[in-house]
Amino acid sequence: MSKSCYLAIDTSNYTTSTAVYQEGKIIHSKKLLPVKEGQLGLRQSEAVFHHTVQLPQMIELLSKEVNLKELKAVGASFTPRSVDGSYMPCFNVGSGLARCISAILDIPLYRFSHQQGHIAAGIYSSEHFELFTERHLAFHISGGTTEALIVTPDDKEIISATLVGKTLDLNAGQLIDRVGIMLGLRFPCGKEIERLALCFSGNISQIKPTVKDCDCCLSGVQNICQKMYQSGVSKEEIAFYVLRYIEQTLLLMTKNIFRQYGKMPVLFSGGVMSNSIIRNSLTEKLGAYFAEPEFSTDNAGGIAVLTALKFGNFVK
């Protein structure tokens, strides 16, 4: 008996990712792009090169777990965000392969943004499927994005998002990586920052987030952490401080958005949101929903879900 499946491809500036959605389940095949020690990420030309090497490998691995001959549709991230002018060359690798697969197999091709994929991955992995049909506040917090969006259901786009808050300088993931590199950690630094922070059991000075209306500024935290490091503060305390600062910033942004737009369910996704310290605090204070760690970092799982929904064959 054949099992319909839906292929998704996402080639971000961090990860080569493929996924298949089949009968309510997601099968992943993904790999981080290689970054040399001490570097803060890759140039776009480097990311494109590594994707061209890794993407065939990910498809080959996926084909060992799923019968790709049963594909009914293919979807891909074509842009970082669903706005005019949003573009990064690295997404051409995945979207280009998706176009080829669609043409060769004569199956539908669906175009989504990387951000739509993160939101869908959060809804799927949190199992709050009602958010596909309910207005809600979605935060996308990563190395490339720090944004708050009001999401409304959309028959055509499935997920329609309006930007209501953002960073005015550094992204949260950039801040973590810059502090991590300063502390001698390897990029991407999120997991190691969390490991250090979980070893800290003391008290920190009061945090005063820089939030202007619904927007935030994070660049000043890097300077604070640098001064702490130079004055001999432990790596564990610095790691805890930067994570707590991000958590307090997101909390204040949420309160300001509620004040302006009314209360609504809150969903957090993106790589930074896999952090247990931030996650536990905001779950307690806001009753927020989170993408599971596997679906927080860059992945094609959300695009696979959107592809199945677009085709009209999504099973919870």
C-alpha positions as CSV (number, residue, x, y, z in Angstrom):
1,M,0.0,0.0,0.0
2,S,1.5,3.3,-1.1
3,K,2.0,6.1,1.5
4,S,1.8,9.6,0.1
5,C,4.7,11.8,1.1
6,Y,5.7,15.5,0.7
7,L,9.3,16.5,0.3
8,A,10.7,19.8,1.7
9,I,14.1,21.5,1.2
10,D,15.6,24.3,3.2
11,T,19.1,25.7,2.6
12,S,19.7,28.4,5.1
13,N,22.9,30.1,6.1
14,Y,23.4,27.5,8.9
15,T,22.0,24.1,7.8
16,T,21.3,22.0,4.8
17,S,18.0,20.4,5.6
18,T,15.5,18.0,3.9
19,A,12.4,16.5,5.3
20,V,9.5,14.4,4.3
21,Y,6.0,14.7,5.8
22,Q,4.2,11.3,5.7
23,E,1.0,10.3,7.5
24,G,1.4,12.8,10.3
25,K,5.2,12.2,10.9
26,I,8.3,14.1,9.8
27,I,11.5,12.3,8.7
28,H,14.5,14.6,8.8
29,S,17.9,14.6,7.1
30,K,19.9,17.7,7.9
31,K,23.5,18.8,8.5
32,L,25.1,22.0,9.7
33,L,27.3,23.9,7.3
34,P,31.0,23.7,8.3
35,V,32.4,26.8,10.0
36,K,36.1,27.1,10.8
37,E,37.1,27.6,14.4
38,G,36.9,31.3,15.5
39,Q,34.7,32.4,12.6
40,L,31.3,33.9,13.1
41,G,29.5,32.1,10.2
42,L,30.0,31.9,6.5
43,R,29.9,34.2,3.5
44,Q,27.0,33.5,1.1
45,S,29.4,32.2,-1.6
46,E,30.7,29.7,1.0
47,A,27.3,28.7,2.1
48,V,26.2,28.1,-1.5
49,F,29.2,25.9,-2.1
50,H,28.6,23.7,1.0
51,H,25.0,23.3,0.2
52,T,25.8,22.0,-3.3
53,V,28.0,19.4,-1.6
54,Q,25.7,18.5,1.3
55,L,22.2,18.6,-0.3
56,P,22.7,15.4,-2.5
57,Q,23.9,13.6,0.6
58,M,20.8,14.6,2.6
59,I,18.5,13.5,-0.2
60,E,20.4,10.2,-0.4
61,L,20.0,9.6,3.3
62,L,16.4,10.5,3.2
63,S,15.8,8.1,0.4
64,K,17.0,5.2,2.6
65,E,14.1,5.9,5.0
66,V,11.3,7.0,2.7
67,N,10.2,5.8,-0.7
68,L,10.6,9.1,-2.6
69,K,8.8,7.5,-5.6
70,E,5.6,8.2,-3.6
71,L,6.1,12.0,-3.7
72,K,2.9,14.0,-4.2
73,A,4.4,17.5,-4.0
74,V,7.6,19.3,-3.2
75,G,8.1,22.5,-1.2
76,A,11.1,24.7,-0.5
77,S,12.2,27.9,1.2
78,F,12.7,30.4,-1.6
79,T,13.3,33.5,0.6
80,P,14.3,34.3,4.2
81,R,11.0,36.1,4.8
82,S,7.7,36.6,3.1
83,V,8.2,40.3,2.1
84,D,9.2,42.0,-1.1
85,G,13.0,42.2,-1.5
86,S,13.8,39.3,0.9
87,Y,16.6,37.4,-0.7
88,M,19.7,35.3,0.2
89,P,21.7,33.4,-2.4
90,C,21.9,30.2,-0.3
91,F,18.2,29.5,-0.7
92,N,18.7,29.2,-4.5
93,V,20.4,25.9,-3.9
94,G,17.4,24.2,-2.3
95,S,14.7,26.0,-4.3
96,G,16.5,25.1,-7.5
97,L,16.6,21.4,-6.7
98,A,12.9,21.6,-5.7
99,R,12.1,23.1,-9.1
100,C,14.0,20.3,-10.9
101,I,12.2,17.6,-8.9
102,S,8.8,19.2,-9.6
103,A,9.5,19.4,-13.4
104,I,10.9,15.8,-13.6
105,L,8.2,14.1,-11.6
106,D,5.4,16.5,-12.8
107,I,4.2,17.2,-9.2
108,P,3.2,20.5,-7.6
109,L,5.9,22.9,-6.4
110,Y,5.1,25.1,-3.4
111,R,7.1,28.2,-2.5
112,F,7.5,29.3,1.1
113,S,9.8,31.5,3.1
114,H,12.3,30.2,5.7
115,Q,10.4,32.1,8.4
116,Q,7.1,30.5,7.5
117,G,8.8,27.2,7.9
118,H,10.0,28.1,11.4
119,I,6.5,29.1,12.5
120,A,4.9,25.9,11.0
121,A,7.6,23.8,12.7
122,G,6.7,25.4,16.0
123,I,3.0,24.8,15.6
124,Y,3.6,21.2,14.5
125,S,6.1,20.3,17.2
126,S,4.2,22.0,20.0
127,E,1.1,20.1,18.9
128,H,-1.0,23.3,19.0
129,F,-2.4,22.7,15.6
130,E,-5.2,25.2,16.3
131,L,-2.7,28.0,15.6
132,F,-2.9,27.1,11.9
133,T,-6.4,28.6,12.1
134,E,-6.1,31.1,15.0
135,R,-4.6,34.6,15.2
136,H,-1.4,34.4,17.4
137,L,1.9,36.1,18.1
138,A,4.9,34.3,16.7
139,F,8.5,35.2,17.7
140,H,11.2,34.0,15.3
141,I,14.5,34.3,17.2
142,S,17.7,33.1,15.6
143,G,21.1,34.2,14.4
144,G,19.6,35.9,11.3
145,T,16.3,37.1,12.7
146,T,14.8,38.6,15.9
147,E,11.2,39.4,15.0
148,A,7.7,39.4,16.5
149,L,4.9,38.7,14.1
150,I,1.2,38.6,14.3
151,V,0.1,35.5,12.4
152,T,-3.3,35.2,10.8
153,P,-4.7,32.2,8.9
154,D,-4.6,32.6,5.1
155,D,-6.1,30.2,2.5
156,K,-3.4,31.0,0.0
157,E,-0.3,31.4,2.1
158,I,-1.5,29.3,5.0
159,I,0.6,31.5,7.3
160,S,0.3,35.2,6.8
161,A,2.6,37.2,9.2
162,T,2.7,40.9,9.9
163,L,5.8,42.3,11.6
164,V,5.1,44.2,14.8
165,G,8.4,44.0,16.6
166,K,12.1,43.6,15.8
167,T,15.7,44.2,16.8
168,L,17.1,47.5,15.9
169,D,20.7,46.2,15.8
170,L,22.0,42.7,16.7
171,N,19.9,39.6,16.4
172,A,19.7,37.4,19.5
173,G,21.6,34.6,17.9
174,Q,24.4,37.0,16.8
175,L,24.7,38.2,20.4
176,I,25.0,34.7,21.7
177,D,27.6,33.8,19.1
178,R,29.7,37.0,19.6
179,V,29.8,36.5,23.4
180,G,30.5,32.8,22.9
181,I,33.5,33.4,20.6
182,M,34.8,35.9,23.2
183,L,34.6,33.1,25.7
184,G,36.5,30.8,23.5
185,L,33.5,28.7,22.3
186,R,33.0,27.2,18.9
187,F,30.4,28.6,16.4
188,P,27.5,28.2,16.6
189,C,27.7,28.9,20.3
190,G,24.2,28.3,21.6
191,K,24.6,24.9,23.1
192,E,27.9,25.7,24.8
193,I,26.5,29.0,26.2
194,E,23.6,27.0,27.6
195,R,25.9,24.4,29.1
196,L,27.9,27.1,30.9
197,A,24.8,29.0,32.1
198,L,23.3,25.9,33.6
199,C,26.4,25.6,35.8
200,F,25.8,29.1,37.3
201,S,23.9,29.2,40.6
202,G,24.5,32.7,41.9
203,N,22.7,36.0,41.5
204,I,23.2,38.5,38.8
205,S,22.6,42.3,38.8
206,Q,19.2,43.6,37.8
207,I,18.6,43.6,34.1
208,K,17.1,46.5,32.3
209,P,16.2,45.6,28.7
210,T,16.4,48.2,26.0
211,V,13.0,48.0,24.5
212,K,11.5,50.9,22.4
213,D,7.8,50.4,22.0
214,C,7.7,46.9,20.5
215,D,11.3,46.9,19.2
216,C,14.5,46.0,21.0
217,C,18.2,46.8,21.0
218,L,20.8,44.1,22.0
219,S,24.2,45.5,20.9
220,G,24.8,47.1,24.3
221,V,24.8,43.6,26.0
222,Q,27.9,42.6,24.1
223,N,29.8,45.6,25.6
224,I,28.5,44.7,29.1
225,C,29.6,41.1,28.7
226,Q,33.0,42.2,27.4
227,K,33.5,44.4,30.5
228,M,32.5,41.5,32.7
229,Y,35.0,39.2,31.0
230,Q,37.8,41.7,31.3
231,S,37.1,42.2,35.0
232,G,37.4,38.5,35.7
233,V,33.7,37.5,35.9
234,S,33.3,33.7,35.4
235,K,32.3,32.4,32.0
236,E,29.3,30.7,33.6
237,E,27.9,34.0,35.0
238,I,28.5,35.8,31.7
239,A,26.6,33.0,29.8
240,F,23.7,33.1,32.3
241,Y,23.6,36.9,32.1
242,V,23.3,37.0,28.3
243,L,20.6,34.4,28.2
244,R,18.6,36.1,31.0
245,Y,18.9,39.4,29.2
246,I,17.4,38.0,26.0
247,E,14.6,36.3,28.0
248,Q,13.8,39.6,29.8
249,T,13.9,41.5,26.5
250,L,11.4,39.1,24.9
251,L,9.1,39.2,27.9
252,L,9.0,43.0,27.8
253,M,8.4,43.0,24.0
254,T,5.5,40.6,24.5
255,K,3.9,42.8,27.2
256,N,4.2,45.9,25.0
257,I,2.7,44.0,22.0
258,F,-0.2,42.8,24.1
259,R,-0.8,46.4,25.3
260,Q,-1.0,47.6,21.7
261,Y,-2.6,44.7,19.9
262,G,-4.4,42.7,22.6
263,K,-3.6,39.4,24.2
264,M,-3.3,36.3,22.1
265,P,-1.4,32.9,22.2
266,V,2.4,33.2,21.9
267,L,4.6,30.9,19.9
268,F,8.4,30.9,20.0
269,S,10.6,29.4,17.3
270,G,14.1,29.7,15.9
271,G,17.4,28.3,17.0
272,V,17.8,30.6,20.1
273,M,14.4,29.2,21.4
274,S,15.8,25.8,21.9
275,N,17.5,27.2,25.0
276,S,16.0,25.6,28.1
277,I,16.7,28.6,30.4
278,I,14.7,31.0,28.2
279,R,12.1,28.4,27.4
280,N,11.3,27.4,31.0
281,S,11.1,31.1,32.1
282,L,8.8,32.3,29.3
283,T,6.6,29.2,29.6
284,E,6.1,30.0,33.2
285,K,5.5,33.7,32.8
286,L,3.5,33.8,29.5
287,G,2.1,30.3,29.1
288,A,3.9,30.4,25.8
289,Y,4.3,27.6,23.3
290,F,7.7,26.5,21.9
291,A,9.0,24.5,19.0
292,E,10.7,21.4,20.3
293,P,14.5,21.7,20.2
294,E,14.7,19.5,17.1
295,F,12.4,21.9,15.3
296,S,13.7,25.1,16.8
297,T,17.0,25.1,14.9
298,D,16.9,25.5,11.1
299,N,15.0,22.6,9.6
300,A,12.8,21.7,6.6
301,G,10.2,20.1,8.8
302,G,7.9,23.1,8.8
303,I,8.2,23.4,5.1
304,A,7.1,19.8,4.8
305,V,4.0,20.4,6.9
306,L,3.1,23.5,4.8
307,T,3.6,21.5,1.7
308,A,1.1,18.8,2.9
309,L,-1.3,21.5,4.0
310,K,-1.1,23.3,0.7
311,F,-1.7,20.0,-1.1
312,G,-4.7,19.4,1.1
313,N,-3.5,16.2,2.9
314,F,-2.3,17.2,6.4
315,V,-3.0,14.6,9.1
316,K,-2.4,15.5,12.8
